[in-house]
Amino acid sequence: MNPSTPQLPATSWTFTQRLSSTRRGARLARLLTVEQLRTWPVSPGVAERAVAITAELSANAALHGRVPGRDFRLGLALDDAAETLRIEVTDTRGERRPTRRPAPPPDRETGRGLLLVDALADRWGTEPHHPVGKTVWAELDSRPGRRSVP
């Protein structure tokens, strides 16, 4: 019989908030992410990347995923066992799904948000949200020094 080393149970933290599909709602999503991650055991580097990703995904939800009278949802989940921080932004425009595209011309002022998400996230993608809409998610490896290279 081998004695096993006692293990602390893995802990998970979650945060979800519905916000108005406006610039103000997108700004509030970023600020709420800053405050929430201050209370979780997340390194400053991971938190900084998460805030930038939240800002981009929330701005996209307010600009491209907006349906008048409908909110978007911000979700944050930190899973100690998987050592992953997941950011989810859900809006009601399921027919407008983001895709990976080449960089826009240098003189264009918009179109670089998902390039930023791609550069900052370890993984990201989209999935349908039933009954209507889509969720754009990004994951960050939360253990320092564990960042994967795509």
C-alpha positions in Angstrom: 0.0 0.0 0.0 1.5 3.3 -1.0 0.6 6.3 1.1 -0.6 9.1 -1.2 0.3 12.7 -0.8 -2.8 14.7 0.4 -4.0 17.0 -2.4 -6.0 20.1 -1.9 -9.2 20.1 -4.0 -9.0 22.2 -7.2 -10.8 25.5 -6.9 -12.8 27.2 -9.6 -14.0 30.8 -9.7 -16.7 32.2 -11.9 -18.1 35.6 -12.7 -21.0 36.4 -15.1 -22.7 39.7 -15.8 -25.2 40.9 -18.4 -24.3 44.3 -19.9 -25.9 46.7 -22.3 -24.8 46.3 -25.9 -23.3 49.8 -26.0 -19.8 51.4 -25.7 -20.6 52.1 -22.1 -21.4 48.4 -21.5 -18.1 47.4 -23.2 -16.2 49.8 -21.0 -17.9 48.4 -17.9 -17.0 44.8 -19.0 -13.4 45.8 -19.1 -13.6 47.5 -15.7 -15.4 44.6 -14.1 -12.7 42.2 -15.4 -10.0 44.4 -13.8 -11.8 44.3 -10.5 -12.7 40.6 -10.6 -9.2 39.5 -11.5 -7.7 41.5 -8.6 -9.5 39.1 -6.2 -8.5 35.9 -8.0 -5.1 34.2 -7.9 -4.0 35.3 -11.3 -0.6 36.7 -12.2 -0.4 40.4 -13.3 0.7 39.3 -16.8 -2.3 37.0 -17.3 -4.7 39.6 -15.9 -3.3 42.3 -18.2 -3.8 40.1 -21.2 -7.3 39.1 -20.0 -8.4 42.7 -19.7 -7.2 43.6 -23.2 -9.0 40.5 -24.6 -12.2 41.4 -22.7 -12.0 45.0 -24.0 -11.8 43.7 -27.6 -14.5 41.1 -27.4 -16.9 43.4 -25.5 -16.4 46.2 -28.0 -17.1 43.7 -30.8 -20.3 42.5 -29.1 -21.4 46.1 -28.7 -20.5 47.1 -32.3 -21.0 44.0 -34.4 -23.2 41.8 -32.2 -25.7 44.4 -31.1 -29.4 43.8 -31.5 -31.4 46.8 -30.2 -32.9 46.0 -26.7 -30.7 42.9 -26.2 -27.7 42.7 -23.8 -24.4 40.9 -24.1 -23.0 38.6 -21.4 -19.5 38.6 -20.0 -18.3 35.4 -18.4 -15.0 34.7 -16.6 -13.9 31.4 -15.3 -10.7 30.4 -13.5 -10.1 26.7 -13.2 -7.2 25.8 -11.0 -7.2 22.1 -12.1 -6.8 23.0 -15.7 -4.8 26.1 -14.9 -6.9 28.1 -17.4 -8.7 31.4 -17.4 -11.6 31.5 -19.8 -13.2 34.7 -21.1 -16.6 34.4 -22.8 -18.6 37.2 -24.5 -22.0 36.2 -25.7 -24.2 38.3 -28.0 -27.5 37.7 -29.9 -26.1 38.0 -33.4 -25.4 34.3 -34.2 -25.2 34.9 -38.0 -22.2 37.3 -37.6 -19.4 35.0 -36.4 -15.8 36.3 -36.3 -13.2 34.5 -38.3 -9.4 34.7 -38.6 -8.5 37.1 -41.4 -5.3 38.6 -42.7 -4.3 42.0 -41.3 -6.1 45.0 -42.8 -4.2 47.5 -44.9 -2.0 49.8 -42.7 -4.1 52.9 -43.5 -7.3 51.3 -42.3 -8.3 52.4 -38.8 -10.3 49.3 -37.8 -10.2 45.6 -38.2 -7.3 44.6 -35.8 -9.2 43.6 -32.7 -9.3 39.9 -33.4 -5.6 40.0 -34.4 -5.0 41.3 -30.9 -7.1 38.6 -29.4 -5.2 36.0 -31.5 -1.8 37.4 -30.3 -2.8 37.6 -26.6 -4.9 34.4 -26.1 -3.4 30.9 -25.9 -6.6 29.7 -27.7 -9.8 31.4 -28.9 -12.8 30.5 -31.0 -16.6 30.8 -31.3 -19.6 28.6 -30.6 -23.3 28.9 -31.2 -25.3 30.1 -28.2 -28.8 28.5 -28.1 -31.5 29.5 -28.7 -30.0 32.5 -30.4 -26.6 34.1 -30.7 -22.9 33.2 -30.4 -20.2 33.1 -27.8 -16.7 34.2 -28.6 -14.3 32.8 -26.1 -10.6 33.1 -25.3 -8.5 31.0 -22.9 -5.3 31.9 -21.2 -3.0 29.5 -19.4 -3.0 30.9 -15.9 0.2 29.3 -14.5 3.2 31.6 -15.0 5.5 30.5 -17.8 3.0 28.1 -19.3 2.0 30.1 -22.3 1.6 27.9 -25.3 2.9 28.9 -28.7 0.3 28.5 -31.5 
